[in-house]
Amino acid sequence: MLRLTREEIHGELLQESRTDYLTRLGNRKLFFEEGEQVISDHDINRLPVTLLAFDLDHFKRINDHFGHKTGDEVLRSFAETVRAVTGTDAILARIGGEEFAALLPGYDSDRAKKLGENVLSRFAAMSHGADGDRIRATVSIGLAESSRETASLTDLLSAADQALYRAKSLGGNRLEQTPMTALAAASCSSSGNRI
């Protein structure tokens, strides 16, 4: 009985070490551990895998103007929105601060784009409380689909980040997709760095 209890506690502690305390999504550690396995399975089975990188727009302004309590509410609301839209197969994580990622095994870029646009519209339609005021928040999204040139999860995340930066530079509250040529370039530069 003691051994079973110990194993159960160990399992709970392991799960907590891989979970973001605020949003209850996975954390960066979980994302990279499980994500690398998904990418590896993709390489073996030639299944599509797409990554969505999310960054909340003007989040610092929300924190500065309305306080961290409201900022935390916005983060939790976003996590609930993305969890509701994605399926159970998605690997969801808060990567850091107001940055999130969803790795979507079995999704090609068209299917992932529809999912991302659903997250965009749902989140933009929500309002959050701030001392009697209601505020709206938006998110920018970068999309990258794996290909034969994608060497690792890091390459895929880097490509999605490039698309995310483009979405931000175009004013935010939008989804931008990485062209396949950018994926190949990201993979080649990553391969060159490993030598």
C-alpha positions in Angstrom: 0.0 0.0 0.0 2.8 2.4 0.9 4.5 1.7 -2.5 1.3 2.5 -4.4 0.9 5.7 -2.4 4.5 6.7 -3.2 4.0 6.0 -6.9 0.8 8.0 -7.0 2.5 11.0 -5.2 5.4 10.7 -7.6 3.1 10.7 -10.6 1.3 13.8 -9.2 4.5 15.7 -8.6 5.8 14.8 -12.1 2.5 16.1 -13.6 2.8 19.3 -11.5 6.4 19.9 -12.7 5.1 19.9 -16.3 2.0 22.1 -15.8 1.8 25.9 -15.8 0.4 26.9 -12.4 -1.7 29.8 -13.7 -3.3 28.4 -16.8 -3.2 24.7 -16.0 -1.9 24.1 -19.6 1.4 22.3 -20.1 4.6 24.3 -19.5 7.7 24.7 -21.8 9.2 21.4 -20.4 6.1 19.4 -21.3 5.8 21.0 -24.7 9.4 20.1 -25.8 9.4 16.6 -24.3 6.0 15.6 -25.8 6.5 17.7 -29.0 9.8 16.1 -29.9 8.1 12.7 -29.7 5.3 13.9 -32.0 7.8 15.3 -34.5 9.7 12.0 -34.4 6.5 10.0 -35.0 5.7 12.4 -37.9 9.1 11.6 -39.5 8.4 7.8 -39.3 4.7 7.8 -40.3 4.7 10.9 -42.7 1.7 12.4 -40.9 1.1 16.2 -41.0 1.9 18.2 -37.9 1.3 21.9 -37.5 2.3 24.3 -34.9 0.4 27.5 -33.8 2.4 30.0 -31.9 0.3 32.6 -30.0 1.2 35.9 -28.4 -1.4 38.1 -26.7 -1.4 41.6 -28.2 -0.5 44.6 -26.0 -0.4 42.4 -22.9 2.1 44.7 -21.1 -0.3 47.6 -21.5 -3.1 45.5 -20.0 -0.9 44.6 -17.0 0.3 48.2 -16.6 -3.1 49.8 -16.9 -5.4 47.3 -15.2 -3.0 45.4 -13.0 -1.7 41.8 -12.8 -5.0 40.4 -11.4 -6.7 41.4 -14.7 -3.7 40.2 -16.7 -3.9 36.8 -15.0 -7.6 36.7 -15.8 -6.8 37.4 -19.5 -4.2 34.6 -19.6 -6.6 32.1 -18.0 -9.3 33.1 -20.4 -7.0 32.6 -23.4 -6.0 29.2 -22.0 -9.6 28.2 -21.7 -10.4 29.4 -25.2 -7.6 27.5 -26.8 -8.3 24.4 -24.8 -12.0 24.5 -25.9 -11.1 24.9 -29.6 -8.4 22.3 -29.9 -8.9 18.6 -29.5 -7.5 16.3 -26.9 -4.6 15.3 -29.2 -3.2 18.9 -29.2 -0.2 19.6 -27.1 -0.9 22.9 -25.5 1.5 24.9 -23.4 2.3 28.3 -22.0 5.8 28.8 -23.3 6.4 31.9 -21.2 4.8 35.2 -20.2 1.9 35.8 -22.7 3.3 33.3 -25.2 1.5 30.0 -25.9 1.9 27.2 -28.4 -0.3 24.4 -29.8 1.2 21.4 -31.6 -1.4 19.7 -33.7 -0.6 16.1 -34.8 -2.5 15.1 -37.8 -3.4 18.7 -38.8 -2.4 20.1 -42.2 -2.0 23.8 -42.5 -5.6 24.3 -43.9 -7.2 22.6 -40.9 -4.9 24.3 -38.4 -5.6 27.7 -40.0 -9.4 27.2 -39.5 -8.7 26.2 -35.9 -6.5 29.2 -35.3 -9.0 31.6 -36.8 -11.6 30.1 -34.5 -9.4 30.9 -31.5 -8.8 34.4 -32.9 -12.5 35.2 -33.2 -13.6 33.6 -29.9 -10.9 35.3 -27.9 -11.5 38.8 -29.5 -15.2 38.5 -28.7 -14.6 37.9 -25.0 -14.5 40.7 -22.4 -12.6 40.7 -19.2 -13.4 42.5 -15.9 -11.2 45.3 -14.6 -12.6 47.1 -11.6 -16.0 47.6 -13.2 -14.7 48.2 -16.7 -14.8 45.6 -19.4 -11.7 45.2 -21.6 -11.1 43.2 -24.7 -7.9 41.5 -25.6 -6.6 40.0 -28.9 -4.0 37.5 -30.0 -1.6 37.2 -32.9 -0.9 33.7 -34.3 1.9 32.3 -36.4 1.4 29.0 -38.2 4.0 26.5 -39.5 3.4 23.1 -40.9 6.1 20.4 -40.7 7.7 19.1 -43.8 10.5 16.8 -44.8 12.8 19.8 -44.3 11.7 20.4 -40.7 14.4 18.8 -38.6 13.1 19.4 -35.1 10.4 21.0 -33.0 12.8 23.9 -32.5 12.8 24.5 -36.3 9.1 24.3 -36.4 8.7 26.7 -33.5 11.2 29.1 -35.0 9.2 29.1 -38.3 5.9 29.7 -36.5 7.6 32.6 -34.5 8.6 34.3 -37.8 5.0 34.2 -39.0 3.9 35.4 -35.5 6.2 38.4 -35.8 4.8 39.2 -39.2 1.2 39.1 -37.7 2.3 41.5 -34.9 4.0 43.9 -37.4 0.8 44.0 -39.4 -1.2 45.2 -36.4 -2.0 42.0 -34.5 -5.3 40.2 -34.0 -4.5 38.0 -37.0 -3.0 34.7 -38.2 0.0 34.6 -40.5 1.3 31.4 -42.1 5.0 30.6 -42.7 5.7 29.9 -46.4 7.2 26.5 -47.0 10.4 28.2 -48.3 10.9 29.8 -44.9 10.6 26.4 -43.3 13.3 25.0 -45.5 15.5 27.9 -44.7 15.0 27.6 -41.0 15.8 23.9 -41.2 19.0 24.5 -43.2 20.3 27.1 -40.9 19.5 24.9 -37.9 21.3 22.0 -39.6 24.3 24.2 -40.3 24.4 25.2 -36.6 24.7 21.6 -35.5 27.9 20.8 -37.5 
